[in-house]
Amino acid sequence: MIENLDELKTLLNKNEKIKIKLKVIAGAKTESIEFSEEFIKLKISQKPVEGKANKAIIEYLSDLLKLPKSKINILNGHKSSIKTIELG
């Protein structure tokens, strides 16, 4: 399991495709990312309406990881708070 942001960035710098499990808290007051044993907890301010939260997740991860949006894919969980994301 990925334990922190630096470890995640290191794996991405090796040009590896990585699948991560996110638990998303949409409509949060502040945006943040936390790492735990089960999943990565991502808080975003966008509410989950008409796919806007999913777009916000991709934008947030793109900015945070310095990764093009085209390299971030939601594999499953499009309408759920638990999502599997492919990076790289």
Backbone as a printed PyTorch tensor [residue, N CA C, xyz], in Angstrom:
tensor([[[  0.8380,  -1.1880,   0.0000],
         [  0.0000,   0.0000,   0.0000],
         [  0.8790,   1.2450,   0.0000]],

        [[  0.4540,   2.2340,  -0.7260],
         [  1.1710,   3.5010,  -0.7930],
         [  0.9310,   4.2530,   0.5100]],

        [[  2.0220,   4.6760,   1.1520],
         [  1.9160,   5.2640,   2.4760],
         [  1.8950,   6.7840,   2.5050]],

        [[  2.3970,   7.4300,   1.4400],
         [  2.4100,   8.8930,   1.4440],
         [  2.5350,   9.4360,   0.0240]],

        [[  2.4150,  10.7330,  -0.0800],
         [  2.4240,  11.3930,  -1.3840],
         [  3.7690,  11.2410,  -2.0860]],

        [[  4.8650,  11.3240,  -1.3460],
         [  6.1870,  11.1820,  -1.9560],
         [  6.3720,   9.7990,  -2.5840]],

        [[  5.8860,   8.7710,  -1.9130],
         [  5.9820,   7.4150,  -2.4610],
         [  5.1720,   7.2900,  -3.7470]],

        [[  3.9990,   7.8840,  -3.7720],
         [  3.1580,   7.8700,  -4.9610],
         [  3.8500,   8.5770,  -6.1210]],

        [[  4.4240,   9.7360,  -5.8510],
         [  5.1370,  10.4880,  -6.8980],
         [  6.3490,   9.7120,  -7.4110]],

        [[  7.0550,   9.0290,  -6.5230],
         [  8.2160,   8.2310,  -6.9230],
         [  7.8060,   7.1170,  -7.8800]],

        [[  6.7130,   6.4320,  -7.5600],
         [  6.2270,   5.3700,  -8.4470],
         [  5.8360,   5.9280,  -9.8110]],

        [[  5.2060,   7.0860,  -9.8240],
         [  4.8050,   7.6870, -11.0970],
         [  6.0100,   8.1340, -11.9140]],

        [[  7.0700,   8.5660, -11.2510],
         [  8.2850,   8.9800, -11.9570],
         [  8.9810,   7.8120, -12.6330]],

        [[  8.6590,   6.5970, -12.2160],
         [  9.2200,   5.3920, -12.8440],
         [  8.3910,   4.9640, -14.0520]],

        [[  7.4500,   5.8090, -14.4470],
         [  6.5690,   5.5540, -15.5910],
         [  5.7400,   4.2810, -15.4280]],

        [[  5.3770,   3.9960, -14.1930],
         [  4.5310,   2.8420, -13.9260],
         [  3.0690,   3.2660, -13.9000]],

        [[  2.1930,   2.3790, -14.3640],
         [  0.7580,   2.6030, -14.1870],
         [  0.4030,   2.0970, -12.8020]],

        [[ -0.3300,   2.8990, -12.0940],
         [ -0.6650,   2.5800, -10.7090],
         [ -2.1740,   2.6380, -10.5470]],

        [[ -2.7150,   1.6620,  -9.8400],
         [ -4.1300,   1.6990,  -9.4750],
         [ -4.2100,   2.0280,  -7.9930]],

        [[ -5.0420,   3.0200,  -7.6820],
         [ -5.2350,   3.3920,  -6.2900],
         [ -6.7230,   3.3460,  -5.9650]],

        [[ -7.0090,   3.0880,  -4.7160],
         [ -8.3870,   3.0660,  -4.2380],
         [ -8.6110,   4.3440,  -3.4390]],

        [[ -9.5960,   5.1210,  -3.8570],
         [ -9.9130,   6.3800,  -3.2000],
         [-11.2360,   6.2980,  -2.4680]],

        [[-11.2930,   6.9240,  -1.3210],
         [-12.5670,   7.2030,  -0.6760],
         [-12.7210,   8.7100,  -0.7780]],

        [[-13.7400,   9.1470,  -1.4890],
         [-13.9150,  10.5660,  -1.7840],
         [-14.9770,  11.1640,  -0.8750]],

        [[-14.6270,  12.2890,  -0.2760],
         [-15.5740,  13.0870,   0.4970],
         [-15.8380,  14.3300,  -0.3450]],

        [[-16.9760,  14.3400,  -1.0230],
         [-17.3260,  15.4680,  -1.8950],
         [-18.0840,  16.5170,  -1.0830]],

        [[-17.9320,  17.7700,  -1.4660],
         [-18.6050,  18.8660,  -0.7750],
         [-17.9030,  19.2800,   0.5070]],

        [[-16.6220,  18.9410,   0.6420],
         [-15.8500,  19.2930,   1.8430],
         [-15.5090,  20.7870,   1.8360]],

        [[-15.2480,  21.3260,   3.0150],
         [-14.8790,  22.7350,   3.1270],
         [-13.4850,  22.9970,   2.5660]],

        [[-12.5740,  22.0540,   2.7950],
         [-11.2080,  22.2030,   2.2850],
         [-10.8240,  20.9490,   1.5130]],

        [[ -9.9160,  21.1140,   0.5710],
         [ -9.4470,  19.9800,  -0.2190],
         [ -8.1740,  19.4320,   0.4100]],

        [[ -8.1200,  18.0990,   0.5450],
         [ -6.9450,  17.4700,   1.1410],
         [ -6.8700,  16.0080,   0.7320]],

        [[ -5.7240,  15.4210,   1.0180],
         [ -5.5020,  14.0060,   0.7380],
         [ -4.8480,  13.3810,   1.9660]],

        [[ -5.3360,  12.2010,   2.3450],
         [ -4.8020,  11.4680,   3.4980],
         [ -4.5950,  10.0170,   3.0900]],

        [[ -3.5550,   9.4090,   3.6100],
         [ -3.2330,   8.0180,   3.2830],
         [ -3.5390,   7.1260,   4.4760]],

        [[ -4.1780,   5.9780,   4.2040],
         [ -4.4510,   4.9990,   5.2470],
         [ -4.1790,   3.6040,   4.7000]],

        [[ -4.3550,   2.5990,   5.5350],
         [ -4.0900,   1.2240,   5.1130],
         [ -5.0650,   0.7430,   4.0450]],

        [[ -6.3220,   1.1500,   4.1380],
         [ -7.3500,   0.6600,   3.2190],
         [ -7.4110,   1.4180,   1.9050]],

        [[ -7.3010,   2.7420,   1.9880],
         [ -7.4870,   3.5690,   0.8040],
         [ -6.8720,   4.9450,   1.0230]],

        [[ -6.9060,   5.7320,  -0.0210],
         [ -6.4830,   7.1270,   0.0620],
         [ -7.7550,   7.9550,   0.1770]],

        [[ -7.8280,   8.7760,   1.1960],
         [ -9.0070,   9.5990,   1.4460],
         [ -8.7760,  10.9630,   0.8010]],

        [[ -9.6790,  11.3190,  -0.0970],
         [ -9.5680,  12.5760,  -0.8250],
         [-10.7880,  13.4450,  -0.5420]],

        [[-10.5400,  14.6320,  -0.0190],
         [-11.6240,  15.5750,   0.2320],
         [-11.5760,  16.6320,  -0.8600]],

        [[-12.7290,  16.8400,  -1.5080],
         [-12.8300,  17.8670,  -2.5370],
         [-14.0290,  18.7500,  -2.2340]],

        [[-13.9700,  19.9800,  -2.6890],
         [-15.0470,  20.9270,  -2.3870],
         [-16.2480,  20.7720,  -3.3200]],

        [[-16.0320,  20.2400,  -4.4920],
         [-17.1160,  20.0870,  -5.4650],
         [-18.1420,  19.0680,  -4.9840]],

        [[-19.4090,  19.3960,  -5.1360],
         [-20.4770,  18.4640,  -4.7680],
         [-20.6590,  17.4220,  -5.8750]],

        [[-21.1370,  16.2280,  -5.5120],
         [-21.2890,  15.1580,  -6.5100],
         [-22.5540,  15.3100,  -7.3480]],

        [[-22.5490,  16.2830,  -8.2400],
         [-23.7050,  16.5630,  -9.0900],
         [-23.2640,  16.4930, -10.5480]],

        [[-23.9230,  15.6350, -11.3220],
         [-23.7070,  15.5240, -12.7720],
         [-22.2350,  15.3100, -13.1500]],

        [[-21.5250,  14.5030, -12.3770],
         [-20.1390,  14.1810, -12.6960],
         [-19.1270,  15.2660, -12.3700]],

        [[-19.5740,  16.3600, -11.7660],
         [-18.6540,  17.4600, -11.4610],
         [-17.6040,  17.0630, -10.4390]],

        [[-17.9760,  16.2370,  -9.4710],
         [-17.0020,  15.7850,  -8.4670],
         [-15.9220,  14.9280,  -9.1300]],

        [[-16.3030,  14.0720, -10.0640],
         [-15.3150,  13.2380, -10.7600],
         [-14.3310,  14.1020, -11.5380]],

        [[-14.8190,  15.1360, -12.1880],
         [-13.9270,  16.0660, -12.8970],
         [-12.9980,  16.7590, -11.9170]],

        [[-13.5340,  17.1510, -10.7630],
         [-12.7280,  17.8290,  -9.7450],
         [-11.6440,  16.9010,  -9.1960]],

        [[-11.9610,  15.6180,  -9.0620],
         [-10.9740,  14.6410,  -8.6010],
         [ -9.8090,  14.5700,  -9.5820]],

        [[-10.1310,  14.4790, -10.8600],
         [ -9.0860,  14.4020, -11.8900],
         [ -8.2480,  15.6720, -11.8980]],

        [[ -8.8780,  16.8240, -11.8040],
         [ -8.1420,  18.0910, -11.7870],
         [ -7.2490,  18.1960, -10.5520]],

        [[ -7.7770,  17.8170,  -9.3930],
         [ -7.0030,  17.8820,  -8.1550],
         [ -5.7770,  16.9760,  -8.2340]],

        [[ -5.9850,  15.7240,  -8.6520],
         [ -4.8670,  14.7890,  -8.7550],
         [ -3.8570,  15.2300,  -9.8060]],

        [[ -4.3380,  15.7900, -10.8990],
         [ -3.4520,  16.2820, -11.9450],
         [ -2.5430,  17.3870, -11.4060]],

        [[ -3.1130,  18.3350, -10.6880],
         [ -2.3180,  19.4290, -10.1080],
         [ -1.3610,  18.9090,  -9.0350]],

        [[ -1.8580,  18.0570,  -8.1720],
         [ -1.0740,  17.5440,  -7.0500],
         [  0.1110,  16.7030,  -7.5200]],

        [[ -0.1220,  15.8580,  -8.5120],
         [  0.8960,  14.9090,  -8.9660],
         [  1.6650,  15.3820, -10.1910]],

        [[  1.3090,  16.5620, -10.7080],
         [  1.9480,  17.0910, -11.9260],
         [  1.8510,  16.0710, -13.0570]],

        [[  0.6310,  15.5760, -13.2330],
         [  0.3410,  14.5290, -14.2080],
         [ -0.7390,  15.0340, -15.1550]],

        [[ -0.5930,  14.8200, -16.4660],
         [ -1.6540,  15.2640, -17.3840],
         [ -2.9830,  14.5790, -17.0590]],

        [[ -4.0680,  15.3050, -17.2410],
         [ -5.4000,  14.7570, -16.9650],
         [ -5.6660,  13.5000, -17.7820]],

        [[ -5.0840,  13.4190, -18.9560],
         [ -5.2820,  12.2410, -19.8100],
         [ -4.6610,  10.9740, -19.2190]],

        [[ -3.7920,  11.1290, -18.2270],
         [ -3.1350,   9.9940, -17.5770],
         [ -3.8440,   9.5810, -16.2930]],

        [[ -5.0310,  10.1460, -16.0370],
         [ -5.8030,   9.8240, -14.8450],
         [ -7.1710,   9.3100, -15.2850]],

        [[ -7.4740,   8.0720, -14.9340],
         [ -8.7340,   7.4570, -15.3500],
         [ -9.4670,   6.8770, -14.1500]],

        [[-10.7540,   7.1530, -14.0770],
         [-11.5930,   6.5170, -13.0710],
         [-12.0520,   5.1910, -13.6670]],

        [[-11.5700,   4.0890, -13.0950],
         [-11.8980,   2.7700, -13.6330],
         [-13.2650,   2.2920, -13.1680]],

        [[-13.5640,   2.5060, -11.8950],
         [-14.8980,   2.1700, -11.4070],
         [-15.2490,   3.0490, -10.2100]],

        [[-16.5320,   3.0900,  -9.9140],
         [-17.0100,   3.9350,  -8.8240],
         [-17.4350,   5.3130,  -9.2760]],

        [[-17.8260,   5.4370, -10.5430],
         [-18.2120,   6.7490, -11.0650],
         [-19.3270,   7.4060, -10.2600]],

        [[-20.2050,   6.6090,  -9.6830],
         [-21.3280,   7.1590,  -8.9090],
         [-21.2530,   6.7340,  -7.4460]],

        [[-20.0440,   6.4580,  -6.9850],
         [-19.8340,   5.9940,  -5.6190],
         [-18.7410,   6.8300,  -4.9640]],

        [[-18.7000,   6.8160,  -3.6480],
         [-17.6260,   7.5370,  -2.9490],
         [-16.3310,   6.7180,  -2.9370]],

        [[-16.4220,   5.4250,  -3.1980],
         [-15.2330,   4.5680,  -3.3060],
         [-14.9270,   4.3910,  -4.7850]],

        [[-13.7260,   4.7860,  -5.1830],
         [-13.3410,   4.7670,  -6.5970],
         [-11.9970,   4.0790,  -6.7840]],

        [[-11.8550,   3.4320,  -7.9180],
         [-10.5480,   2.9000,  -8.3310],
         [-10.0510,   3.7920,  -9.4520]],

        [[ -8.8620,   4.3380,  -9.2480],
         [ -8.2640,   5.2830, -10.1910],
         [ -6.9900,   4.6820, -10.7530]],

        [[ -6.7930,   4.8380, -12.0670],
         [ -5.5340,   4.4340, -12.6870],
         [ -4.7410,   5.6940, -13.0020]],

        [[ -3.4980,   5.7010, -12.5680],
         [ -2.5980,   6.8270, -12.8070],
         [ -1.4560,   6.3660, -13.6970]],

        [[ -1.0720,   7.1970, -14.6330],
         [  0.0900,   6.8930, -15.4700],
         [ -0.2610,   6.5160, -16.8660]]])
